[in-house]
Amino acid sequence: MSKVTIKVNDNGSFRITGDVELVDAEGNSFVTKPTFSLCRCGRSANAPFCDGSHKGVFESVVRAPKPAED
C-alpha cells in the first residue's frame, strides 16, 4: 500500500495524494483521482471536493507543532 499524504493548504483545501478510498456517511464511495482536494471552508458547490470557492473569503493557516528542544 502506498503512503497517503494529506497537505493542509494555506487558506484552502486539504490536498490528498495516494491510494485512498473516500466514502460518505453511508459507506458509498466517491470516484477520486490519485491526487484530489477536499473542501475545508464549506463553500464548495462540489462537496466534498474543493472547487476554489474559498479564494478571497476563507483564511486559515495551520502549522504542525515543532518538536520540543531538549
CYANA upper distance limits for C-alpha pairs under 8 A (distance plus 0.5 A):
  1 MET  CA     19 ASP  CA      7.77
  2 SER  CA     18 GLY  CA      6.73
  2 SER  CA     19 ASP  CA      6.61
  3 LYS  CA     18 GLY  CA      6.62
  3 LYS  CA     19 ASP  CA      7.93
  4 VAL  CA     16 ILE  CA      7.70
  4 VAL  CA     17 THR  CA      6.19
  4 VAL  CA     18 GLY  CA      4.91
  4 VAL  CA     19 ASP  CA      6.87
  4 VAL  CA     20 VAL  CA      7.48
  5 THR  CA     15 ARG  CA      8.39
  5 THR  CA     16 ILE  CA      6.33
  5 THR  CA     17 THR  CA      5.67
  5 THR  CA     18 GLY  CA      6.93
  6 ILE  CA     14 PHE  CA      6.78
  6 ILE  CA     15 ARG  CA      6.03
  6 ILE  CA     16 ILE  CA      5.15
  6 ILE  CA     17 THR  CA      7.02
  7 LYS  CA     14 PHE  CA      6.06
  7 LYS  CA     15 ARG  CA      5.47
  7 LYS  CA     16 ILE  CA      7.08
  8 VAL  CA     12 GLY  CA      8.08
  8 VAL  CA     13 SER  CA      6.95
  8 VAL  CA     14 PHE  CA      5.31
  8 VAL  CA     15 ARG  CA      7.06
  8 VAL  CA     62 VAL  CA      7.51
  9 ASN  CA     13 SER  CA      5.99
  9 ASN  CA     14 PHE  CA      6.52
  9 ASN  CA     15 ARG  CA      7.51
  9 ASN  CA     61 VAL  CA      8.05
 10 ASP  CA     59 GLU  CA      8.08
 10 ASP  CA     60 SER  CA      6.55
 10 ASP  CA     61 VAL  CA      5.29
 10 ASP  CA     62 VAL  CA      7.48
 11 ASN  CA     54 HIS  CA      7.91
 11 ASN  CA     55 LYS  CA      8.08
 11 ASN  CA     58 PHE  CA      6.29
 11 ASN  CA     59 GLU  CA      5.08
 11 ASN  CA     60 SER  CA      5.24
 11 ASN  CA     61 VAL  CA      6.53
 12 GLY  CA     39 CYS  CA      8.00
 12 GLY  CA     40 ARG  CA      7.50
 12 GLY  CA     41 CYS  CA      7.80
 12 GLY  CA     52 GLY  CA      8.35
 12 GLY  CA     54 HIS  CA      6.77
 12 GLY  CA     55 LYS  CA      7.88
 12 GLY  CA     58 PHE  CA      7.69
 12 GLY  CA     59 GLU  CA      8.13
 12 GLY  CA     60 SER  CA      7.88
 13 SER  CA     37 SER  CA      6.37
 13 SER  CA     38 LEU  CA      6.04
 13 SER  CA     39 CYS  CA      5.55
 13 SER  CA     40 ARG  CA      6.05
 13 SER  CA     41 CYS  CA      8.09
 13 SER  CA     50 CYS  CA      6.79
 14 PHE  CA     37 SER  CA      5.91
 14 PHE  CA     38 LEU  CA      5.55
 14 PHE  CA     39 CYS  CA      7.09
 14 PHE  CA     40 ARG  CA      7.32
 15 ARG  CA     35 THR  CA      7.68
 15 ARG  CA     36 PHE  CA      6.38
 15 ARG  CA     37 SER  CA      4.88
 15 ARG  CA     38 LEU  CA      6.98
 16 ILE  CA     35 THR  CA      6.04
 16 ILE  CA     36 PHE  CA      5.86
 16 ILE  CA     37 SER  CA      6.38
 16 ILE  CA     38 LEU  CA      8.01
 17 THR  CA     34 PRO  CA      6.44
 17 THR  CA     35 THR  CA      4.93
 17 THR  CA     36 PHE  CA      7.26
 18 GLY  CA     34 PRO  CA      6.14
 18 GLY  CA     35 THR  CA      7.11
 19 ASP  CA     34 PRO  CA      6.92
 21 GLU  CA     29 SER  CA      7.41
 21 GLU  CA     30 PHE  CA      8.17
 21 GLU  CA     32 THR  CA      8.38
 22 LEU  CA     29 SER  CA      6.25
 22 LEU  CA     30 PHE  CA      6.13
 22 LEU  CA     31 VAL  CA      8.30
 22 LEU  CA     32 THR  CA      8.00
 23 VAL  CA     27 GLY  CA      5.69
 23 VAL  CA     28 ASN  CA      5.67
 23 VAL  CA     29 SER  CA      4.81
 23 VAL  CA     30 PHE  CA      6.35
 24 ASP  CA     28 ASN  CA      5.91
 24 ASP  CA     29 SER  CA      7.08
 24 ASP  CA     30 PHE  CA      8.01
 32 THR  CA     36 PHE  CA      7.33
 36 PHE  CA     49 PHE  CA      8.13
 37 SER  CA     49 PHE  CA      6.26
 37 SER  CA     50 CYS  CA      6.01
 38 LEU  CA     47 ALA  CA      8.11
 38 LEU  CA     48 PRO  CA      6.15
 38 LEU  CA     49 PHE  CA      4.81
 38 LEU  CA     50 CYS  CA      5.48
 39 CYS  CA     43 ARG  CA      8.14
 39 CYS  CA     44 SER  CA      6.91
 39 CYS  CA     47 ALA  CA      7.08
 39 CYS  CA     48 PRO  CA      6.24
 39 CYS  CA     49 PHE  CA      5.74
 39 CYS  CA     50 CYS  CA      4.72
 39 CYS  CA     51 ASP  CA      8.08
 40 ARG  CA     50 CYS  CA      8.27
 41 CYS  CA     54 HIS  CA      6.70
 41 CYS  CA     58 PHE  CA      6.95
 42 GLY  CA     47 ALA  CA      8.35
 43 ARG  CA     53 SER  CA      6.30
 43 ARG  CA     54 HIS  CA      7.00
 44 SER  CA     48 PRO  CA      7.95
 44 SER  CA     49 PHE  CA      7.53
 44 SER  CA     50 CYS  CA      6.22
 44 SER  CA     51 ASP  CA      5.98
 44 SER  CA     52 GLY  CA      7.62
 44 SER  CA     53 SER  CA      6.13
 44 SER  CA     54 HIS  CA      8.13
 45 ALA  CA     51 ASP  CA      7.42
 45 ALA  CA     53 SER  CA      8.49
 46 ASN  CA     50 CYS  CA      7.14
 46 ASN  CA     51 ASP  CA      6.75
 54 HIS  CA     58 PHE  CA      5.63
